[in-house]
């Protein structure tokens, strides 16, 4: 039973015969909502599909029939696209980054919309707080990084780009090569996924905690004041999450552009 269900249970207050329903990992597990061809869809899976449709649908509607004088939808699409192009791609990659703007724009808005689902009524869950989704996105970025590295430099040059630093004393070469390999091939995709997942996991956990505490402490006694304080903290955390949701999408996209830039540049 998830914390969302416990929160909805009537009569579970501090003066009643029930313990505080502390949120935990159960808050991130959901029973299947429906099945398609024997494939079960849970709430996070459905939210990921909805977010995909929203992002694809928005940009298709915005740019399907572009006009010289843009309408409101096209203007909103152009602002979003230009933000990623100017603030991320061209700042990090330079002019070479123009061809990767569609890729980076897709990543930014997909991650951002999935994060925002945390505060949308009825949804109230960020799909990115389930580790599989950040892992899949990080794998996509990592595959792109590796593909561009070897496409740009060839096999030998690509390996050199990943692990070699010129001008090192010979005794340090094996150690540095090993460290560079660990950093570029193992650590990068892992930290890219964990950074997004951990922030969204922690943020959602805090919102759930203060929301449940508000209901649990709500009694006819003075504890209602404490419940009000907990409610205010829940509201504050929700507002704070708006900033974190945007920042995590920005950081994820920024790191993706840094990896692409590294793949296109010459080795050390």
C-alpha positions in Angstrom: 0.0 0.0 0.0 1.5 3.4 -1.0 1.7 6.5 1.1 -0.8 8.1 -1.3 -3.3 5.5 -0.3 -2.6 5.9 3.4 -3.0 9.6 3.1 -6.5 9.1 1.8 -7.6 6.8 4.6 -10.0 8.6 7.0 -9.6 8.5 10.8 -5.8 7.9 10.8 -4.8 10.7 13.1 -2.4 10.9 16.1 -5.2 10.4 18.6 -6.6 7.4 16.8 -5.4 3.8 17.2 -3.0 3.9 14.2 0.7 4.6 13.9 2.1 7.3 11.7 2.1 6.0 8.1 5.7 7.0 7.3 6.4 7.1 3.6 9.1 4.8 2.2 9.9 2.9 -0.9 6.2 1.8 -1.0 5.4 5.4 -2.0 7.2 4.7 -5.4 5.6 1.3 -6.1 2.3 1.2 -7.9 -0.1 -1.7 -8.9 -0.8 -2.0 -12.7 -3.6 0.3 -13.9 -4.4 -1.7 -17.1 -2.8 -4.2 -19.4 -2.3 -4.1 -23.2 -1.4 -7.4 -24.8 -0.4 -8.9 -21.5 1.9 -5.9 -20.8 1.0 -4.2 -17.5 1.0 -0.4 -17.3 1.7 1.2 -14.0 1.2 4.9 -13.1 4.9 5.9 -13.8 4.8 4.1 -17.1 1.6 5.8 -18.1 3.0 9.2 -17.0 6.1 8.6 -19.2 3.9 7.9 -22.2 1.7 10.9 -21.5 4.8 13.1 -21.2 6.2 11.8 -24.5 2.9 12.5 -26.2 2.8 16.0 -24.7 6.3 16.9 -25.8 6.0 15.5 -29.3 2.5 16.8 -29.7 3.4 20.3 -28.6 6.4 20.7 -30.9 4.6 19.1 -33.8 1.7 21.5 -33.4 4.0 24.4 -33.0 6.2 23.8 -36.1 4.0 21.6 -38.3 2.9 24.7 -40.4 5.3 27.5 -39.4 4.4 31.0 -40.3 6.6 34.1 -40.8 4.6 35.8 -38.1 4.3 33.1 -35.5 1.1 32.4 -33.6 1.1 31.9 -29.8 1.9 28.2 -30.0 4.7 28.6 -32.5 6.1 31.5 -30.5 6.2 29.4 -27.4 7.9 26.6 -29.3 10.5 29.0 -30.7 11.2 30.4 -27.2 11.8 26.9 -25.8 13.9 25.9 -28.8 15.9 29.1 -28.7 16.5 28.7 -25.0 18.2 25.4 -25.4 20.0 26.5 -28.5 21.5 29.7 -27.1 21.8 28.9 -23.4 23.1 25.3 -23.7 24.1 24.1 -27.1 25.9 27.2 -28.5 27.4 28.1 -25.1 28.9 24.7 -24.6 29.5 23.2 -28.1 29.7 26.3 -30.2 28.5 26.5 -33.8 28.9 22.8 -34.2 26.1 22.4 -31.6 23.4 23.7 -33.9 22.8 20.2 -35.4 22.3 18.7 -31.9 19.8 21.3 -30.7 16.7 19.1 -31.6 18.2 16.2 -29.6 19.0 18.4 -26.6 15.7 20.2 -26.8 13.8 16.9 -26.7 15.8 15.8 -23.7 15.3 19.0 -21.8 11.5 19.2 -22.3 11.0 15.5 -21.8 12.9 15.5 -18.5 11.2 18.8 -17.4 7.7 17.6 -18.1 8.3 14.3 -16.3 9.6 16.2 -13.3 6.6 18.6 -13.3 4.2 15.7 -13.0 5.1 15.7 -9.4 2.9 18.7 -8.7 0.2 18.1 -11.3 -3.2 17.1 -9.7 -4.1 13.4 -10.2 -0.6 12.7 -11.5 1.4 13.9 -8.4 4.4 11.7 -9.2 7.6 12.4 -11.0 8.4 9.5 -13.3 12.1 10.4 -13.0 12.0 9.3 -9.4 11.9 5.7 -10.7 15.5 4.9 -11.4 14.8 3.1 -14.7 13.8 6.3 -16.5 17.0 8.4 -15.6 19.0 5.3 -16.5 17.3 5.0 -19.9 17.9 8.7 -20.6 21.5 8.6 -19.4 22.1 5.5 -21.7 20.7 7.5 -24.6 23.1 10.3 -23.9 26.0 7.9 -23.3 25.4 6.0 -26.6 25.3 9.4 -28.5 28.6 10.4 -26.7 30.3 7.1 -27.7 29.0 7.2 -31.2 30.2 10.7 -31.9 33.5 10.0 -30.2 34.4 7.2 -32.6 32.7 8.7 -35.6 34.7 11.9 -35.2 38.1 10.4 -34.4 38.0 6.8 -35.6 38.6 3.8 -33.4 42.2 4.6 -32.3 41.5 8.3 -32.0 38.3 7.7 -30.1 40.1 5.5 -27.6 42.8 8.2 -27.2 40.1 10.9 -26.8 38.6 8.8 -23.9 41.6 7.8 -21.9 44.8 9.6 -23.1 46.3 12.8 -21.7 49.5 13.9 -23.4 52.6 15.1 -21.6 52.3 12.8 -18.6 55.4 11.3 -17.0 55.6 7.7 -18.2 55.2 6.1 -14.7 51.8 7.9 -14.3 50.4 6.9 -17.7 48.9 3.5 -16.6 47.2 5.1 -13.6 45.8 8.1 -15.5 44.6 5.9 -18.4 42.7 3.8 -15.9 41.2 6.8 -14.1 40.2 8.4 -17.4 38.5 5.2 -18.5 36.6 4.9 -15.2 35.6 8.6 -15.4 34.5 8.7 -19.0 33.1 5.3 -19.6 31.7 4.2 -16.2 31.3 7.2 -13.9 29.7 9.6 -16.4 26.6 7.7 -17.3 26.1 6.5 -13.7 26.3 10.0 -12.1 24.2 11.5 -14.9 21.4 9.0 -14.0 21.8 9.2 -10.2 21.9 13.0 -10.1 18.5 13.3 -11.7 16.9 10.3 -9.9 18.2 11.2 -6.4 16.9 14.8 -6.6 13.5 13.9 -7.8 13.3 10.9 -5.4 14.2 13.1 -2.4 11.9 15.9 -3.4 8.9 13.7 -3.8 9.6 11.9 -0.5 9.7 15.2 1.4 6.4 16.4 -0.2 4.7 13.1 0.7 6.2 13.2 4.2 4.9 16.6 5.1 1.5 16.0 3.4 0.9 12.8 5.4 2.1 14.5 8.6 -0.4 17.4 8.0 -3.3 14.9 7.8 -2.0 12.7 10.7 -1.6 15.7 13.1 -4.9 17.2 12.2 -7.0 16.9 15.4 -9.3 19.2 17.4 -6.4 19.9 19.8 -3.5 22.3 19.7 -1.8 19.8 17.4 -3.7 21.3 14.6 -1.2 24.2 14.7 1.6 21.7 14.2 -0.5 20.2 11.3 -0.7 23.7 9.8 3.0 24.1 10.0 3.5 20.8 8.3 1.0 21.8 5.6 3.0 25.1 5.0 6.2 23.1 4.7 4.5 20.8 2.2 3.4 23.9 0.2 6.9 25.4 0.4 8.5 22.1 -0.7 6.0 22.0 -3.6 7.0 25.5 -4.7 10.7 24.7 -4.2 10.3 21.6 -6.3 9.2 23.8 -9.2 12.7 25.3 -9.2 14.4 21.9 -8.7 12.4 20.3 -11.5 13.6 23.0 -14.0 17.2 23.0 -12.7 17.5 19.2 -13.0 16.3 19.2 -16.6 18.7 22.1 -17.3 21.6 20.3 -15.7 20.9 17.0 -17.4 20.8 18.7 -20.8 23.8 20.8 -20.0 25.9 17.7 -19.1 24.6 16.0 -22.3 26.0 18.9 -24.3 29.3 18.8 -22.4 29.7 15.2 -23.3 28.8 15.9 -27.0 31.3 18.8 -27.0 34.0 16.4 -25.6 33.3 13.9 -28.3 33.7 16.4 -31.0 37.0 17.9 -29.6 40.5 16.6 -30.1 42.0 14.5 -27.4 44.0 16.0 -24.5 
